């Protein structure tokens, strides 16, 4: 079971909010990446959460500085508009790229990316928000803009295009520390034939256990509880181990 730390980035800083809004500055991306690597994170996710909203090009130098601190897989995303952007991220040290907004705006991007780079490094990032009448809508631009797409149906379509992993973020649960959205997670893992990483709402080790055992997540991602030093990666893994959930023992520097 993979335990993944996530860095949401705005400009030069790691930030964190609630429901992807009200962002507060947390610290330096490279320093935090090193911190969580040393704590034993299995992977790290670094997402520029305003690049697409501001129509800004990705900061490849910043991602290169993050990658230089790690000896674990790195997934990066934010502002990816083209195969050229994907290639530059991979050259900057990323192992996988997560695509959201421009995958919706350009339906050829995902299949072309899979064809050129392989499904193993193309991740579909989905920011899902519950609809009043039921189900979830996929949002773009850091959870700010409606896409009009049903999130579950969009994931099914992207899987048909060949993506190798789904990064599923609950906008409703993000930053709330009330546990993951198990209903949303279960709706996706019921059919997904690729790994599903859940993000948004991590509270404690037990919330990770629930996501794995009830939601059937393949990996769990968290941010706030790590940034505020409420939990460490090591303590979360100990909590999983206590429930007989297999964990990875990451090599230390």
C-alpha positions as MATLAB code, in Angstrom:
seq = 'XXXXXXXXXXXXXXXXXXXXXXXXXXXXXXXXXXXXXXXXXXXXXXXXXXXXXXXXXXXXXXXXXXXXXXXXXXXXXXXXXXXXXXXXXXXXXXXXXXXXXXXXXXXXXXXXXXXXXXXXXXXXXXXXXXXXXXXXXXXXXXXXXXXXXXXXXXXXXXXXXXXXXXXXXXXXXXXXXXXXXXXXXXXXXXXXXXXXXXXXXXXXXXXXXXXXXXXXXXXXXXXXXXXXXXXXXXXXXXXXXXXXXXXXXXXXX';
ca = [
       0.000    0.000    0.000;
       1.403    3.365   -1.046;
       1.312    6.314    1.338;
       1.786    9.501   -0.674;
       2.456   13.076    0.422;
       1.040   15.843   -1.737;
       2.287   19.384   -2.275;
      -0.144   21.928   -3.710;
       1.918   24.744   -5.182;
       1.147   28.376   -5.977;
       4.046   30.421   -7.272;
       7.165   29.583   -5.233;
       5.272   28.200   -2.243;
       3.458   25.129   -1.039;
      -0.048   26.210   -0.044;
      -3.074   24.540    1.517;
      -6.709   25.460    1.805;
     -10.120   23.961    2.435;
     -12.155   22.854   -0.593;
      -9.144   24.079   -2.630;
      -9.875   27.668   -1.499;
      -8.601   30.062    1.187;
      -5.006   29.119    0.499;
      -2.397   29.642    3.216;
       1.345   29.473    2.660;
       2.992   26.363    4.118;
       6.607   26.562    3.011;
       9.294   25.783    0.465;
       8.432   22.973   -1.992;
      11.905   21.410   -2.178;
      12.374   21.494    1.604;
       8.983   19.896    2.226;
       9.624   17.270   -0.440;
      12.848   16.334    1.344;
      11.060   16.258    4.710;
       8.395   13.819    3.565;
      10.897   11.680    1.696;
      12.921   11.356    4.882;
       9.751   10.470    6.810;
       9.266    7.507    4.489;
       6.741    8.648    1.871;
       6.402    6.059   -0.893;
       5.736    8.712   -3.524;
       5.228   12.457   -3.758;
       2.684   14.450   -5.745;
       3.462   18.074   -6.655;
       0.610   19.995   -8.253;
       0.644   23.624   -9.395;
      -2.984   24.346   -8.540;
      -3.233   27.751  -10.267;
      -1.245   27.256  -13.480;
      -4.280   26.257  -15.546;
      -6.499   28.884  -13.927;
      -4.023   31.647  -14.808;
      -3.186   30.070  -18.192;
       0.414   29.956  -17.040;
       3.134   27.646  -18.285;
       4.433   25.051  -15.816;
       7.479   25.966  -13.743;
       9.849   23.231  -14.824;
      12.750   24.624  -12.791;
      10.711   24.430   -9.608;
       9.756   20.833  -10.329;
      13.398   20.050  -11.070;
      14.345   21.399   -7.632;
      11.737   19.129   -6.023;
      12.868   16.074   -7.994;
      16.467   16.666   -6.913;
      15.465   16.040   -3.279;
      13.802   12.695   -3.928;
      14.664    9.064   -4.512;
      11.026    8.005   -4.736;
       8.518    8.324   -7.610;
       7.330   11.862   -8.299;
       4.026   12.764   -9.938;
       3.704   16.354  -11.137;
       0.865   18.323  -12.646;
      -0.636   21.723  -13.226;
      -0.817   23.712  -16.442;
       0.035   20.797  -18.738;
      -1.263   21.728  -22.173;
       0.766   19.678  -24.615;
       3.024   16.719  -25.260;
       5.900   19.194  -25.095;
       4.961   20.063  -21.506;
       4.807   16.391  -20.573;
       8.213   15.757  -22.086;
       9.701   18.707  -20.215;
       8.284   17.467  -16.906;
       9.733   14.012  -17.484;
      13.087   15.542  -18.384;
      12.876   17.623  -15.176;
      12.766   14.429  -13.123;
       9.103   13.486  -12.903;
       8.127    9.819  -13.147;
       4.441   10.501  -13.878;
       2.405   13.484  -15.019;
      -1.132   14.207  -13.845;
      -3.453   15.955  -16.291;
      -6.840   17.486  -15.539;
      -8.020   20.728  -17.147;
      -6.463   20.390  -20.581;
      -7.447   16.742  -20.848;
     -11.040   17.977  -20.736;
     -10.433   20.896  -23.091;
      -8.486   18.803  -25.594;
      -9.812   15.263  -25.782;
      -6.906   14.194  -27.970;
      -4.309   14.994  -25.308;
      -4.671   11.856  -23.177;
      -4.610    9.251  -25.968;
      -1.730   11.054  -27.687;
       0.193   11.211  -24.402;
      -0.380    7.522  -23.721;
       0.746    6.641  -27.228;
       3.946    8.697  -27.001;
       4.995    8.188  -23.371;
       3.195    5.018  -22.241;
       0.251    4.591  -19.917;
       2.522    3.988  -16.914;
       3.387    7.679  -16.655;
       0.074    9.299  -17.612;
      -2.235    9.993  -14.677;
      -5.772   11.340  -14.931;
      -6.286   13.968  -12.237;
      -9.941   14.462  -11.303;
     -11.283   17.156   -8.999;
     -14.762   15.877   -8.151;
     -17.499   17.842   -6.416;
     -20.844   16.429   -5.347;
     -23.891   17.514   -7.344;
     -27.027   18.528   -5.417;
     -29.090   15.977   -7.316;
     -26.603   13.152   -6.832;
     -23.327   12.066   -8.391;
     -20.254   14.225   -8.869;
     -19.092   16.776  -11.410;
     -15.497   16.997  -12.623;
     -14.059   20.470  -12.057;
     -11.094   22.158  -13.722;
      -8.631   24.915  -12.854;
      -7.895   23.901   -9.281;
     -11.475   22.975   -8.468;
     -12.842   26.358   -9.503;
     -14.509   25.865  -12.884;
     -17.406   23.639  -13.920;
     -16.729   21.186  -16.724;
     -20.287   19.904  -17.008;
     -18.910   16.354  -17.067;
     -20.032   13.607  -14.739;
     -16.833   12.711  -12.884;
     -17.407    8.957  -12.879;
     -18.290    8.835  -16.577;
     -15.282   11.013  -17.396;
     -12.992    8.589  -15.573;
     -14.453    5.673  -17.511;
     -13.796    7.537  -20.753;
     -10.223    8.364  -19.762;
      -9.550    4.748  -18.835;
     -10.651    3.780  -22.323;
      -8.059    6.275  -23.612;
      -5.381    4.301  -21.751;
      -4.385    6.316  -18.677;
      -2.421    4.250  -16.176;
      -3.607    5.758  -12.905;
      -6.353    7.975  -11.456;
      -5.647   10.713   -8.914;
      -9.071   11.315   -7.382;
      -9.470   14.484   -5.331;
     -12.684   15.232   -3.463;
     -13.198   19.001   -3.520;
     -15.889   18.649   -0.843;
     -13.574   16.837    1.574;
     -10.286   18.602    0.752;
      -8.673   20.119    3.843;
     -11.581   19.186    6.130;
      -9.858   16.375    8.053;
     -13.129   14.439    8.204;
     -11.910   11.362    6.370;
     -11.970   10.503    2.689;
     -15.136   10.509    0.568;
     -15.697    6.764    0.626;
     -18.821    6.970   -1.523;
     -16.972    8.744   -4.320;
     -13.975    6.465   -3.965;
     -16.082    3.295   -4.064;
     -17.954    4.523   -7.129;
     -14.633    4.698   -8.988;
     -12.827    1.628   -7.649;
     -15.898   -0.462   -8.493;
     -14.862   -0.398  -12.163;
     -11.347    1.049  -12.421;
      -8.820   -1.431  -13.738;
      -5.887    0.841  -12.859;
      -4.625    2.119   -9.499;
      -6.775    4.792   -7.844;
      -5.094    7.313   -5.536;
      -7.535    9.085   -3.214;
      -6.927   12.589   -1.897;
      -8.898   15.014    0.243;
      -9.964   14.677    3.845;
      -7.252   12.558    5.487;
      -7.758   12.758    9.263;
      -5.636   10.061   10.888;
      -4.364    6.537   10.349;
      -7.865    5.110   10.741;
      -9.151    7.276    7.876;
      -6.463    5.709    5.679;
      -7.555    2.248    6.806;
     -11.157    3.048    5.861;
     -10.117    4.271    2.400;
      -8.175    1.071    1.803;
     -10.548   -1.475    3.308;
     -13.938    0.094    2.533;
     -13.128    2.299   -0.445;
     -10.617   -0.140   -2.001;
      -8.099    2.606   -2.703;
      -4.782    1.490   -4.162;
      -2.959    4.425   -2.573;
      -3.746    7.224   -0.126;
      -2.561   10.813   -0.408;
      -2.553   13.492    2.255;
      -1.362   17.057    2.850;
      -2.824   19.057    5.768;
      -2.160   16.538    8.517;
       1.476   16.367    7.412;
       1.957   20.104    6.917;
       0.629   20.846   10.410;
       2.731   18.057   11.956;
      -0.339   16.294   13.299;
       0.950   13.064   11.773;
       4.126   11.838   10.152;
       4.345    9.367    7.302;
       6.013    6.923    9.668;
       3.173    7.155   12.211;
       0.543    6.689    9.503;
       2.346    3.610    8.229;
       2.527    2.224   11.741;
      -1.241    2.660   11.982;
      -1.737    0.718    8.749;
       0.664   -1.991    9.860;
      -1.271   -2.380   13.112;
      -4.347   -3.232   11.022;
      -2.376   -5.805    9.018;
      -2.314   -3.660    5.886;
       0.916   -4.286    3.960;
       3.115   -1.195    3.723;
       6.260   -0.372    1.860;
       9.455    0.204    3.788;
      11.034    3.044    1.879;
      14.829    3.167    1.688;
      16.273    6.069    3.653;
      19.114    8.318    2.500;
];
